[in-house]
Amino acid sequence: MDLDVVGLSRLQFALTALYHFLFVPLTLGLSMMLAIMETIYVMTGRTVWRQMTKFWGVLFGINFALGVSTGLVMEFQFGMNWSYYSHYVGDIFGAPLAIEGLMAFFLEATFVGMFFFGWDRLSRVGHCVVTWLTALGTNFSALWILIANGWMQNPVGAKLNPQTMRMEVTSFYEVLFNPVAQAKFVHTVSAGYTVAALFVLGVAAWYLLKGRHVELAKRSMTVAASFGLAASLSVVVLGDESGYAANEHQKMKLAAIEAMWHTEPAPASFTVLGIPDQEARTTHYAVHVPWVMGLIGTRSLNTEIPGMVDLVESAKGRIREGQQAYDALQRIRALGAGVPIPADLQASFDAKSRSLGYALLLKPYVDDPRQATDAQIDRAAWDTVPQVAPLYWSFRVMVGLGLFFIVLTATFFWLSARRRLDAHPWLLRVAVWSIPLPWVAAECGWIVAELGRQPWAVEGVLPTALAVSELGAGTVLFTLLGFTAVYSVLIVVEMKLMLKAIRKGPAPDTPPTHETQVPLIGSVRPPGTHPASFEPDGEAA
C-alpha cells in the first residue's frame, strides 16, 4: 500500500475498524448469553443464576461503553477521509446507518441502562424482558451496519444519476434483502457468539483452576460450552454460505482467497497450504484437496470457478465497455443541469452504465479514461486483483481456528454432560490460553471481507482511489497517529477494567425481599422435568 492520501486513508480506516471490532463480537455474544442466563434464573429461581447474569453483565457493560466510543469515530471518518464516497453513494449507504442509529442503537442504549439500574425496580420477568431487548438491540445494530457493508460488496437496488453524479435507491427491498448482506450478518453474528462463548469459557476455567466461585464457574462453563458449540458449528455452515455468495457476486475475491491464478476444470480443488507469489502469478508448493473448492464455491460438480488471470481478461472487456459509458456520461453532463436528456443518449448510457466503475479505474493513470492506451487498460485491469498473500493466509488462520473452537467447545460440552468439568486441569489451561484466539479469527475474517474487495470502495461502482477526501497526506498521517494513540489507550483501559472485574469476581447477591425463590413457571413445567436439568452438578432448585 502506497503511503499517499489514499493509502493513509485506507490504513486509518483499517486500524480504527480493527480496533472497533475487538469490542463488537463480545458485545453481540455476551448480550445473548446474559439473556439465556437470566431466563434460567426466572425459570428456576436460583440466585446463582442472577449472580451470574450480574457478573457477566459488568463485563458486558465495560465492553459496550468502549465499543460505542470507537464505533462513533468510524462513522465520522466517512465525512473526514471519504467525502467523495459519501457524496457518490451517501443516499444508499446513509439510510441503513441512520436506521441503525434511530432504531437499533437507541433501543440498545435505553435497555442497557434499564438492565443495570432495574434489578431492584422491575419484576423478575420484567427485567428478563429488558435483557432480551438489550440483546435484540445489539443484534439489530449489527444487522443494519452489515446491510450497509453488504451493499458495498454487492451494490443492488441503486443506479447512478448522471446529472447529479450520485447513486440513487431504486429498490430499498433489494438493498435490505441483499444476499451478500444477509450472509454477512448471520456469519458475523455467529462469530460474535463464538467470541463470547470462548471468553466466558476461559474466564470460568480460570476460576476453576484457582478454586474460586466454583458453582458460578461450572454453570457458566455449561452455558458457554453449549452456546459456543452451536455458534462455532453455525459459523462453519454460514461461512460456506458466504463462500457461495462470494462466487456469485465477488469472483475475484474468492479466487484471491484460494490463490487460484488459472481456471481449473470443475470441480476445483482446495489449496490447503501453499506460498502465493503475486509477482510470478503462481502459488508455490501448493497442497490440494480435490473437489472441495468447487463444492464450496458452486455447490455443484460441473461449474468452474474462474481464476484471477481469466478474471483480469474479463475486466479488460469491462473497462472498454466502461469507456463508452464514460463518453455518454460526459455528453450528458455537457448538456447542463436541468436540461432534458435525449432518449438516445440516455439509452446509450444505460446500456453501458454497469461498467462505468471499471472505466474509473483508469483515473490514476489518465485524466480522461477515453484516451487510455492498451498498456494503461492492462494495468488498470490487473489492479482488480487484491493483495493475495494476506487474504490467503487470513482465510486459513480463520478456518483453522474455527475448527479448533468446535473441538474445544465439544470437549467441554461432553465434560459438562458427565459432570466432569474440572476433571482435567490441562484442558482448563487450554481454555484460558484460548481466550484471545476468537478475536484473532474475527479480525482475520474482517481482513478477508474488506481487503478482498479492493480496489473497490463499492464493488464495480466506485474505485477506492477516487473515494477519498481532498486532504494532504500530512493531515491524514497526523490524524492516523492521533487515532492510533487514543485507541491504544482505550485498549489498555479496557484490559485493565476487565481484568480488575474478573479478579474481583462476582459480588454476593440477594434478590429483593418481595421476590420468592419458588420457580416462576414451576406449575407449568413439563412432566418429568426438574430445575436440576439446568444445573451442572444436578442439585435440586
Salt bridges, closest charged atoms under 4 A:
GLU38 OE2 - HIS127 ND1 2.62
ASP91 OD1 - ARG166 NH2 2.53
ASP120 OD1 - ARG50 NH2 3.36
GLU215 OE1 - ARG219 NH1 2.85
ASP240 OD2 - ARG299 NH2 3.30
GLU241 OE1 - ARG299 NH2 2.59
GLU258 OE1 - ARG396 NH2 3.01
ASP277 OD2 - HIS284 NE2 3.07
GLU313 OE2 - LYS316 NZ 3.13
GLU321 OE2 - LYS352 NZ 3.93
GLU321 OE1 - ARG354 NH2 3.59
ASP327 OD2 - ARG331 NE 3.36
ASP327 OD1 - ARG370 NH1 2.94
ASP368 OD2 - ARG370 NH2 3.04
ASP374 OD1 - ARG320 NH2 3.22
ASP378 OD1 - LYS316 NZ 2.65
ASP422 OD2 - LYS218 NZ 3.63
GLU450 OE1 - ARG453 NH1 2.48
ASP509 OD2 - ARG50 NE 2.52
ASP509 OD1 - LYS54 NZ 3.01
GLU515 OE1 - ARG124 NE 3.09
GLU535 OE2 - ARG46 NE 3.51
GLU535 OE1 - ARG219 NE 2.43
ASP537 OD1 - LYS218 NZ 3.67
GLU539 OE1 - ARG219 NH2 3.23
